[in-house]
Amino acid sequence: GEQGRGFAVVASEVRALAQRSATAAGEIRGLIGESGAHIERGAGQMQSAGKTIADVVQSVAHVNTLMGQISVATREQAQGISQVNEAVTDLDRVTQQNAALVEESAASSRAMSDNAGILGRTLEVFRLH
């Protein structure tokens, strides 16, 4: 009777609950599987990112080395330019000294020429005719 119908209703509800639980368990299994796939993809992406970061670090170290070499080369070139500048300054000084010596030599030549003319005229007096 009445108790049997109540038991049937409870049994039906238990079956429905069991069915919903089984469906939910299947959905949970699916979500767990998807989560595992996401985790695997994430791990792969993390490995890829780690390699990329390592490559960037290596590139930065290489750039740092190149910058050091450029710095050394720049200092050496600056020293070379300084030496060239000193040499040009020395050449300018020597050129100015040479110009002064040329002027002195020209003046001496004129004086010697004048003196030779005077000597020549003086010797004319002693010539025998």
C-alpha positions in Angstrom: 0.0 0.0 0.0 0.8 3.4 1.1 4.3 2.4 2.3 5.1 0.6 -0.9 4.2 3.7 -2.9 6.4 5.9 -0.6 9.2 3.4 -1.0 8.8 3.5 -4.8 8.9 7.3 -4.8 12.1 7.2 -2.6 13.6 4.6 -4.9 12.7 6.6 -7.9 14.3 9.7 -6.4 17.4 7.7 -5.4 17.7 6.4 -9.0 17.3 10.0 -10.3 19.9 11.2 -7.8 22.2 8.3 -8.8 21.7 9.2 -12.5 22.5 12.9 -11.9 25.5 11.9 -9.8 26.7 9.6 -12.6 26.2 12.4 -15.1 28.0 14.9 -12.8 30.8 12.4 -12.3 31.2 12.1 -16.1 31.2 15.9 -16.5 33.8 16.1 -13.7 35.9 13.4 -15.5 35.7 15.5 -18.7 36.7 18.7 -16.8 39.6 16.9 -15.2 40.7 15.6 -18.6 40.4 19.2 -20.1 42.3 20.5 -17.1 45.1 18.0 -17.6 45.3 19.0 -21.3 45.4 22.7 -20.3 48.2 21.9 -17.7 50.2 20.0 -20.4 49.8 22.9 -22.8 50.7 25.3 -20.0 53.8 23.3 -19.1 54.9 23.2 -22.8 54.4 27.0 -23.0 56.3 27.4 -19.8 59.2 25.4 -21.2 59.1 27.4 -24.4 59.0 30.7 -22.4 61.9 29.4 -20.3 64.0 28.7 -23.4 63.1 32.1 -24.8 64.2 33.8 -21.6 67.4 31.8 -21.6 68.0 32.9 -25.2 67.3 36.5 -24.3 69.7 36.3 -21.4 72.4 34.9 -23.7 71.7 37.6 -26.3 72.0 40.3 -23.6 75.3 38.8 -22.4 76.5 38.8 -26.0 75.4 42.5 -26.5 77.1 43.3 -23.2 80.3 41.7 -24.5 80.0 43.6 -27.7 79.4 46.9 -25.9 82.6 46.2 -23.8 84.6 45.7 -27.0 83.1 48.8 -28.6 84.1 50.8 -25.5 87.7 49.5 -25.6 87.8 50.3 -29.4 86.4 53.7 -28.8 89.0 54.5 -26.1 91.8 53.2 -28.4 90.5 55.4 -31.3 90.3 58.4 -29.0 93.9 57.8 -28.0 94.8 57.5 -31.7 93.0 60.7 -32.5 94.8 62.4 -29.7 98.1 61.2 -31.0 97.2 62.4 -34.5 96.2 65.8 -33.1 99.5 66.0 -31.3 101.4 65.1 -34.5 99.4 67.8 -36.5 100.2 70.3 -33.8 103.9 69.4 -34.0 103.8 69.6 -37.8 102.2 73.1 -37.5 104.9 74.2 -35.1 107.7 72.8 -37.3 106.1 74.5 -40.4 106.0 77.8 -38.6 109.6 77.4 -37.6 110.5 76.5 -41.1 108.7 79.6 -42.4 110.7 81.7 -39.9 113.9 80.0 -41.0 113.1 80.7 -44.7 112.5 84.4 -43.9 115.8 84.5 -42.0 117.6 82.7 -44.9 116.1 85.1 -47.4 117.2 88.1 -45.3 120.7 86.6 -45.0 120.8 85.9 -48.8 119.9 89.5 -49.5 122.5 90.8 -47.0 125.1 88.5 -48.5 124.2 89.7 -52.0 124.4 93.3 -50.9 127.7 92.6 -49.3 129.0 90.8 -52.4 128.1 93.8 -54.5 129.9 96.1 -52.1 132.9 93.8 -52.1 132.8 93.7 -55.9 132.9 97.5 -56.1 135.6 97.7 -53.5 137.8 95.2 -55.5 137.3 97.3 -58.6 139.4 100.0 -57.0 142.4 97.5 -56.8 142.2 96.3 -60.3 145.1 97.0 -62.5 144.4 98.5 -65.8 
